[in-house]
Structures are given as C-alpha cells and as structure tokens.
Amino acid sequence: MSALNRLQLYKALSRNNRLGFMRSPSMEQGLIAKVLMFIGGSMFVLYLIIYGTMFGSIAAQGDVFSFIVATMPFMLMVDFFIRFIVQQTPAMLMKPYMLLPLPRRSVVDTFLITSQLSIYNFLWLAMFLPYAVITLAGGCEFWMAVQVLLACLLLIMANSQFYLMVRTLVGRNLLWWILPIVVYGAYLSPLLIDSKGKIFEKVFDAFADFGATPFLLPCVLVVYAIVYWSNREMQYAYVYEEIEASENKQVKLKSISRMAFLEQFGQTGEYLKLELKSIFRNKAIRARVISSLTLIIILSVLIAYTDMYDGRMMLNFWCFYCFALYGATTLVKVMCPEGNYIDLLMVHRENILTLLRAKYYFHVAILIVPLFIMMPAVIEGKFSWLMMLAYFLLSSGLLYFLLFQLAVYNKQTLPLDQKLTGKGNVENGLQLFIELLAFLLPAVILSVLLIVFSEEVAYLILAVIGLLFTMTHPLWLRNVYRRMMKRKYENLEGFHASRS
C-alpha cells in the first residue's frame, strides 16, 4: 500500500473515530459533564507543570540534570493506570473495519499510529518542558536537556504500546497481569528487600547517572522499537486469529453450574446467581473483579511490609480505599450491564427492587475478601481491628447508599465485552456529583472526627454511621426503586439508544 493511500486511510479512520464519539448517545447527556472533563484534564496538566517545576528545581540545585530519568518508572506506572480511562485497545476499534475490503495490516498500523499521536501522550510535555527549561537555566548542557526531554516522551509512547499489549493479552488470559506487575515491580522490589531504602537509593542514583550519559536516547529508542514491534506483531496475529475463529465458529455446549445453594433465597437467590454468572461469563465484569483484587493485594503487601504509607492519614485512606475499591469500580455503572436486557426485568412488578437488593447483598459479601487480604497489615500492626470494622461498615452503609443512588440516573447500556471506562461513557453532571460525594464525604467525616476525637472514638462513630445505613438498606433501596420507576421511560429510551 503506497504512502499516499496510507495517509488517506489514516485520515478516513481518524475521522470515523471522531464522528463515532460525537454521535454517541452519551454525548447528549449534559454540557456539565464535558465541562467537568475539561476541568479534570486542566487539573492534570496543572499537576504535571507543578511536578515538572519541582523536579527541575531539585535537579538544578543538585547538579543532577537527569534526575527526572530516575523518577520515570513512577511516572510510567501512573501513566499505565490512567490509560484505562483514556485509551482503548486497537482490537475494539478495528472490529467494524474487518469486513471491509481494506488491507488489514494497514488498518492495524493506522490505529497504532493513532495511539502514538494521541493528545494525551503529548500532555506529558507539560511536565517535561518546564523541567528542561529550568535545568537549562541551572547550567545543564543543551544536548543533555534535549536528550532527556526526547527520552522521557519516547518512554511515554512506549508505555502506550506496552499498555495495548497488556490489555490485549489480559483479554485472553488474566494471568498476563503478572507481566506489568513484574515490569513495574522490578523497580520497587528493593524496597521489599531493604525496608530502610538504601538499596533503592542506589538503584535511583544508578538511573540518574545513566540519564546523564550519551547512551540514554539510543537505549530508549531501542526499547521503544522493541515494544512497538512486539505489540504490532501481536495485534496482527490477534486480528487474524479472531477472523479465522469467527469464520470457523462452532457452537460448544458448556456445563452450567446451577448454584443450588442459592435457591433457598427465592427470587433474590436467582439474582445472586445472575451476579455470580456475570462475573464468570463476561470478560469486562470478570476483569474488573480480578484487577480490583490484584490492586488490593499489592496495596496490602506494600502497607504491611514497607513504610511507604505509615502516615496516620495515609493508613486511614488506604484502609478505606481497599474496602471501597470493588464497589467503586462496579456500582458507578450500576444497572448499566442490565441495560442489555432491561425490558425483561420490567415484566414483573418489583423485579428491579429484588435485583437491587441482591446486588447490595452481593457487594456487602464481597467486602469479606479485602478483610482477609488485609490480614497481613493487621498482623504487622498497621491496621487495628476496630479500624477495619469501621471501614467495613462505612463501605457497606454510607458508601453503598450513595453509589446506589446512581441506579436512578444511569441510562447508558454497558456492553459486556467492553472495559468499564471506554469511549462514549460520558456521564452527566448529577452522576459525577454523586460519585464525588460518595468518595469525598467519608474522607471529610473521617478528617473531622480524627481532629475532634481520638482514633478509637472516631472509629466507633464511623462504625455506628455505617451500621445505621446498613441496617436501613431496605428503606433506601425501596426509595431508589420508586424513583427509578418514575424515570423508567426516560431510562429505557437511553438504554435502547446506547445498545451496541
């Protein structure tokens, strides 16, 4: 395919991708959501500028002009998790074009190039450019400043390819999550060996020293080329394998677990079965469960065996976060997966209420998992049992009470084979307000209580607040159901319009 034709193909696919986003039903849900997204992006850029200025000042004062190179592994970890919000895999975007008479390799290349030229990648210049300017003013040689700037930007672009590769592999086998854990964990592993951080300091200094050599940019170019080529070849193989599988698809009967132990709970038990089978059978929901539990395990190990989060407020924050994480990733889109078959749920009266009740019981039961995962932190004396009880009840009570309010306003169907935050999942201002309130209100209450009372008294008050909301769940769930029924035609219209 000639270079001119490739350019035309790139323009056509990019235009279709933009139009697909603009024509999404969710884009009509509110101007407030778009404004808040713009504010969020602006805050991200502002933070990058602040960190770039701060790192540049540290480098200029210490004459270590490649200081930022040693911090890049941290930046790449942050960048990797942010990409779950802003970046989709090529496989998801390419599917509509596989039946068209287009060169498939050219289509793959086009989407990979698009991912490299994403505006998000260049937002990181908001940190790298101030750093380069300040180090130049502090006496850094021009070639070194340019080399560090280009190397950092190339690492961000290489990270985008690594993210695409990991997401594609995880879609096939969840064990591939080991790959990013090993890659990013290798940099932090000295902290597990030496809690005082002396070994880590030597590793940090070694990265900084290497950043000052003329070999930095060539080595980064080699790393970028290897990651890009590996991802490119894997995407080729994945696309062709999917096409062959769809052409030779055969129906295979699978054994179905009856989960008979839930039948004793009647209709609520049937909806509990639905929750469990949704996890086992749907990639998107299953991936959320695995990723949440994996992150809780990593945080629990870091808290228990390192001093990274030994501050009073940090321990409280992460303890609550570990309990709240799974609910936060699923309940923000409560009823959205059910949008695929919402008409069936409307057949019998109060079906939706029973479903909401089953969802609540399931999410309360799932809190037992982080309770066990965080046992090492309790054994090591980082968390107390009273602290754990307080955040368990606060999550099952106040947090879930706030998140279940979203069931009234969510009206966009979430495809079961699509990640949680993908293209077209824009929300309106009221939903975003409820989400912010759900995560900020408990933190505000905790901060006030810790200032006024001792920790033990603060935890007891939090436990009582959480217990009150937990015990009164039949009342507020019925209130949520009644408000949903008042909006049922509006919500049904939204679910129908957003089905893929």
C-alpha positions in Angstrom: 0.0 0.0 0.0 1.5 3.4 -1.1 2.3 6.1 1.4 -0.4 8.3 -0.1 -3.0 5.6 0.3 -1.9 5.0 3.9 -2.3 8.7 4.6 -5.8 8.8 3.2 -6.7 5.7 5.2 -5.4 7.3 8.3 -7.4 10.4 7.7 -10.6 8.4 7.0 -10.3 6.1 10.0 -9.4 9.0 12.3 -12.5 11.0 11.1 -14.8 8.0 11.6 -13.4 7.5 15.1 -14.1 11.2 16.0 -17.6 11.0 14.4 -18.4 7.8 16.3 -17.6 9.5 19.6 -19.5 12.7 18.7 -22.6 10.7 17.6 -22.6 8.6 20.8 -26.0 9.0 22.7 -24.0 9.7 25.9 -22.6 12.9 24.3 -26.1 14.4 24.7 -26.3 13.7 28.4 -25.1 17.1 29.5 -22.8 20.0 29.0 -21.8 19.9 32.6 -20.1 16.5 32.1 -18.0 17.9 29.2 -17.0 21.0 31.3 -16.0 18.7 34.2 -13.9 16.6 31.9 -12.2 19.7 30.6 -11.6 20.8 34.2 -10.2 17.4 35.0 -7.8 17.5 32.1 -6.7 21.0 33.0 -6.0 19.9 36.6 -3.9 17.0 35.3 -1.9 19.4 33.2 -1.5 21.8 36.1 -0.2 19.0 38.3 2.3 18.0 35.6 3.5 21.6 35.4 4.0 21.7 39.2 5.9 18.4 39.3 8.0 19.4 36.3 8.9 22.7 38.0 9.6 20.9 41.3 11.8 18.2 39.8 13.6 20.8 37.7 14.4 22.8 40.8 15.7 19.7 42.6 17.9 18.8 39.6 19.2 22.3 39.1 20.1 22.7 42.8 21.9 19.3 43.0 23.5 19.5 39.5 21.8 16.1 38.8 20.2 17.2 35.5 18.9 13.7 34.6 17.0 13.5 37.9 13.7 13.0 36.1 15.0 9.9 34.4 15.2 8.2 37.8 11.6 9.1 38.5 10.2 7.9 35.2 9.4 4.4 36.4 6.9 6.0 38.8 5.5 8.2 36.1 5.1 5.2 33.8 3.2 3.3 36.5 0.8 6.3 36.9 0.5 6.6 33.1 -0.3 2.9 32.8 -3.3 3.2 35.1 -4.6 6.5 33.6 -4.7 4.8 30.2 -7.5 2.6 31.5 -9.6 5.7 31.3 -8.3 7.4 28.1 -7.2 4.6 25.8 -8.9 1.7 24.0 -7.3 -1.3 22.5 -6.9 -1.5 18.7 -8.9 -4.7 18.7 -12.0 -2.9 20.0 -11.7 -0.2 17.4 -10.8 -2.3 14.4 -13.7 -4.8 14.5 -16.1 -2.7 12.3 -13.4 -2.5 9.6 -12.5 -6.1 9.3 -15.3 -6.9 6.9 -14.4 -4.0 4.5 -12.0 -4.5 1.5 -9.1 -2.9 3.3 -5.6 -4.2 3.9 -5.8 -5.5 7.5 -2.2 -4.8 8.3 -2.6 -1.2 7.2 -5.7 -0.8 9.4 -3.7 -2.2 12.4 -0.8 0.2 11.6 -3.2 3.1 11.3 -4.7 2.6 14.8 -1.2 2.0 16.3 0.0 5.3 14.8 -3.2 7.0 16.1 -2.4 5.8 19.6 1.1 7.3 19.3 -0.2 10.6 18.1 -2.8 10.8 20.9 -3.1 14.2 22.5 -2.9 12.5 25.9 0.7 11.4 25.1 1.8 15.0 24.5 0.1 16.3 27.6 3.1 14.9 29.5 5.2 17.6 27.8 3.6 19.9 30.4 6.0 18.3 32.9 9.0 17.6 30.6 9.2 21.1 29.1 9.3 23.1 32.4 11.9 20.6 33.7 14.1 21.1 30.6 13.8 24.9 30.8 14.7 25.0 34.5 17.6 22.7 34.1 18.9 24.7 31.2 18.8 27.8 33.3 20.6 25.9 36.1 23.6 25.2 33.9 22.6 22.0 32.1 24.1 21.5 28.6 21.6 21.9 25.7 22.2 18.5 24.3 21.5 16.8 27.6 18.3 18.7 28.2 17.1 17.8 24.7 18.1 14.2 25.2 16.3 13.9 28.5 13.2 15.6 27.0 13.0 13.2 24.0 13.8 10.2 26.0 11.0 10.8 28.5 8.5 11.5 25.7 9.5 8.3 23.9 9.1 6.3 27.2 5.6 7.6 27.5 4.9 6.5 23.9 6.5 3.1 24.5 4.3 2.8 27.6 1.2 3.3 25.5 2.3 0.3 23.3 3.0 -1.7 26.4 -0.4 -0.9 27.7 -2.1 -2.0 24.5 -0.1 -5.2 24.6 -1.0 -6.0 28.2 -4.7 -5.2 27.6 -4.8 -7.5 24.6 -3.1 -10.3 26.4 -5.2 -9.9 29.5 -8.3 -10.2 27.3 -7.2 -13.7 26.5 -5.8 -14.8 29.9 -6.0 -12.9 33.2 -2.7 -14.4 34.3 -1.0 -11.9 31.9 -1.5 -9.3 34.7 1.8 -10.8 36.0 3.6 -9.0 33.2 3.0 -5.4 34.3 3.5 -6.4 37.9 6.9 -7.8 37.1 7.9 -4.9 34.8 6.9 -2.1 37.2 7.6 -4.1 40.4 11.2 -4.7 39.4 11.9 -1.0 40.1 10.3 -1.1 43.6 11.5 -4.6 44.6 14.5 -3.2 46.5 12.0 -1.7 49.0 10.8 -5.2 49.9 14.4 -6.4 50.4 15.6 -3.4 52.4 12.9 -1.5 54.4 15.3 1.4 55.0 15.5 2.1 51.3 19.3 2.1 51.0 19.3 -0.4 48.1 16.5 1.6 46.4 18.6 4.8 46.8 21.4 3.1 44.9 19.1 2.0 42.1 17.6 5.5 41.9 21.1 7.0 41.7 22.1 4.5 39.0 19.1 5.5 36.9 20.0 9.2 37.3 23.7 8.6 36.4 22.7 6.6 33.3 20.4 9.5 32.3 23.5 11.8 32.1 25.3 9.5 29.6 25.1 9.9 25.8 23.7 6.3 25.7 20.3 7.3 27.2 18.5 8.3 24.0 19.8 5.3 21.8 18.8 2.9 24.6 15.3 4.4 24.9 15.0 4.2 21.1 15.9 0.5 21.2 13.3 -0.1 24.0 10.7 1.8 22.1 11.3 -0.1 18.9 11.2 -3.5 20.7 7.9 -2.7 22.5 6.3 -1.2 19.3 7.3 -4.1 17.1 6.2 -6.7 19.7 2.8 -5.0 20.0 2.4 -4.6 16.3 3.1 -8.3 15.5 0.9 -9.4 18.4 -2.0 -7.2 17.1 -1.6 -8.7 13.6 -1.7 -12.2 15.0 -4.7 -11.4 17.2 -6.7 -9.9 14.4 -6.1 -12.8 12.0 -6.9 -15.3 14.7 -10.2 -13.6 15.6 -11.2 -13.6 11.9 -10.4 -17.2 11.5 -12.2 -18.1 14.7 -15.3 -16.2 13.6 -15.3 -17.9 10.1 -14.9 -21.4 11.6 -17.0 -20.8 14.7 -18.7 -23.8 16.2 -21.2 -23.9 19.0 -19.8 -25.6 22.0 -22.0 -26.6 24.9 -20.7 -25.7 28.3 -21.6 -27.2 31.6 -23.7 -24.8 33.6 -23.4 -24.6 37.4 -26.9 -24.5 39.0 -25.6 -22.9 42.2 -28.3 -24.8 44.1 -27.3 -23.4 47.5 -28.8 -20.0 46.5 -32.2 -21.4 45.6 -33.3 -21.3 49.2 -33.3 -17.5 49.0 -36.0 -17.5 46.3 -36.0 -14.7 43.7 -33.2 -12.9 45.5 -31.1 -16.0 45.2 -31.8 -16.2 41.4 -30.5 -12.6 41.0 -27.5 -13.5 43.2 -26.8 -16.3 40.6 -27.0 -13.7 37.9 -24.4 -11.6 39.7 -22.0 -14.6 40.0 -22.6 -15.8 36.5 -22.0 -12.3 35.1 -18.5 -12.4 36.7 -17.7 -15.9 35.4 -19.0 -15.4 31.8 -18.4 -11.8 30.9 -14.9 -10.6 30.2 -15.5 -6.9 31.2 -17.0 -7.7 34.6 -14.5 -10.5 35.3 -11.6 -8.2 34.5 -12.9 -5.6 37.0 -13.0 -8.2 39.8 -9.5 -9.5 39.1 -8.0 -6.0 38.7 -9.6 -4.8 41.9 -8.5 -7.8 43.9 -5.0 -7.6 42.5 -4.6 -3.9 43.4 -5.9 -4.6 46.9 -3.3 -7.4 47.3 -0.5 -5.1 46.1 -1.6 -2.3 48.5 -1.9 -4.7 51.4 1.7 -6.0 50.8 3.1 -2.5 50.5 1.3 -1.3 53.6 2.2 -4.3 55.7 5.9 -4.8 54.7 7.1 -1.3 53.8 7.0 2.2 55.4 5.6 3.9 52.3 2.2 4.6 53.8 3.0 4.8 57.5 1.4 8.3 58.0 -1.7 8.4 60.1 -4.0 9.8 57.3 -2.4 7.7 54.6 -3.1 4.5 56.6 -6.7 5.5 57.1 -7.1 6.5 53.4 -5.8 3.2 52.0 -7.7 1.1 54.5 -11.0 2.7 53.4 -9.9 2.6 49.7 -9.2 -1.2 49.9 -12.8 -1.8 51.1 -14.3 0.7 48.7 -12.4 -0.2 45.6 -14.5 -3.0 44.2 -17.8 -1.2 44.8 -16.3 2.0 43.3 -15.4 0.2 40.0 -18.8 -1.6 39.7 -21.5 0.5 41.3 -20.7 3.7 39.5 -22.2 1.9 36.5 -25.0 0.1 38.5 -27.8 -1.1 36.2 -25.7 -0.3 33.1 -24.9 -4.0 32.3 -28.6 -4.8 32.9 -29.4 -2.3 30.1 -28.7 -5.1 27.7 -31.9 -6.9 28.9 -33.7 -4.3 30.9 -37.0 -5.0 29.1 -37.1 -8.5 30.6 -36.6 -7.2 34.1 -39.6 -4.9 33.7 -42.0 -7.7 33.1 -42.9 -8.4 36.7 -43.6 -5.9 39.4 -40.7 -5.1 41.8 -38.3 -7.3 39.8 -35.9 -4.4 39.8 -36.2 -3.9 43.6 -35.3 -7.6 44.1 -32.4 -7.2 41.7 -31.1 -4.1 43.6 -31.5 -6.0 46.9 -29.4 -8.9 45.5 -26.8 -6.5 44.2 -26.5 -4.9 47.6 -26.1 -8.3 49.4 -23.5 -9.4 46.9 -21.4 -6.3 47.3 -21.6 -6.5 51.1 -20.5 -10.1 50.9 -17.6 -9.2 48.7 -16.2 -6.9 51.4 -15.2 -10.0 53.3 -12.5 -10.6 50.6 -10.5 -7.4 51.3 -11.0 -8.1 55.0 -9.0 -11.3 54.6 -6.5 -9.8 52.1 -5.6 -7.1 54.6 -4.8 -9.5 57.4 -1.0 -9.1 57.0 -1.4 -5.3 57.7 -3.3 -6.2 60.9 -0.7 -8.7 62.0 2.1 -6.2 61.3 0.3 -3.6 63.5 -0.5 -1.1 60.7 -4.3 -1.6 61.0 -6.4 -2.3 64.0 -9.5 -4.5 64.2 -11.6 -1.5 65.2 -10.3 0.4 62.2 -11.1 -2.5 59.9 -14.7 -2.8 61.3 -15.3 0.9 60.9 -14.4 1.0 57.3 -16.2 -2.3 56.5 -19.4 -0.8 57.9 -18.8 2.6 56.3 -18.4 0.9 52.9 -21.5 -1.3 53.3 -23.5 1.6 54.7 -22.8 5.2 53.7 -20.7 4.5 50.6 -23.1 1.9 49.1 -26.1 4.2 50.0 -24.6 7.0 47.9 -23.4 4.8 45.0 -26.8 3.0 44.7 -28.4 6.4 44.0 -26.8 6.2 40.6 -29.2 3.5 39.6 -31.9 6.2 39.3 -29.9 8.2 36.7 -27.7 5.7 34.9 -29.3 5.1 31.5 -26.5 4.0 29.2 -26.1 0.3 28.3 -22.6 -1.0 29.2 -21.5 -3.7 26.6 -20.4 -6.8 28.5 -17.3 -7.2 26.3 -16.1 -3.6 26.8 -14.0 -2.1 29.6 -15.6 0.0 32.3 -14.4 3.4 31.1 -14.3 3.4 27.3 -15.4 5.7 24.5 -18.9 7.1 24.9 -19.1 6.5 28.7 -19.5 10.3 29.4 -21.8 11.0 32.3 -24.0 14.0 33.2 -23.2 16.4 36.0 -25.5 14.9 38.6 -23.9 11.5 38.3 -20.4 13.0 38.6 -21.6 14.9 41.7 -22.9 11.7 43.3 -19.7 9.9 42.6 -17.6 12.7 44.0 -19.8 12.9 47.1 -19.6 9.2 47.6 -15.8 9.3 47.8 -15.2 12.7 49.4 -17.9 12.6 52.1 -16.5 9.7 54.1 -13.0 11.2 53.9 -14.3 14.6 55.2 -16.2 12.9 58.0 -13.1 10.9 59.0 -10.8 14.0 58.9 -13.2 16.0 61.2 -13.6 13.1 63.6 -9.8 12.5 63.9 -9.3 16.2 64.7 -12.1 16.3 67.4 -11.8 12.8 68.9 -9.2 10.1 69.5 -8.8 7.4 66.9 -10.8 4.8 68.9 -13.7 7.2 69.4 -13.6 8.3 65.7 -13.7 4.7 64.5 -16.6 3.9 66.8 -18.6 6.8 65.4 -17.8 5.8 61.8 -18.9 2.2 62.6 -22.2 3.5 64.1 -22.8 5.7 61.0 -22.1 2.8 58.7 -24.2 0.4 60.7 -27.2 2.7 60.6 -27.1 2.9 56.8 -26.5 -0.8 56.5 -29.5 -1.7 58.8 -31.8 0.7 57.0 -30.9 -0.6 53.5 -34.5 -2.0 52.8 -35.8 1.6 53.2 -33.4 3.4 51.0 -33.3 0.6 48.4 -37.1 0.9 48.1 -36.7 4.7 47.7 -34.2 4.2 44.9 -36.6 1.7 43.2 -39.6 4.2 43.4 -37.5 7.0 41.9 -36.3 4.6 39.1 -39.9 3.7 38.2 -40.8 7.4 37.9 -38.0 7.7 35.3 -38.4 4.3 33.7 -39.5 5.5 30.3 -36.6 8.0 30.1 -34.1 5.4 31.2 -35.5 2.8 28.9 -35.1 5.1 26.0 -31.5 5.8 27.0 -30.7 2.1 27.4 -32.2 1.3 23.9 -30.4 4.1 22.2 -27.0 3.1 23.6 -27.1 -0.6 22.9 -24.3 -1.7 20.5 
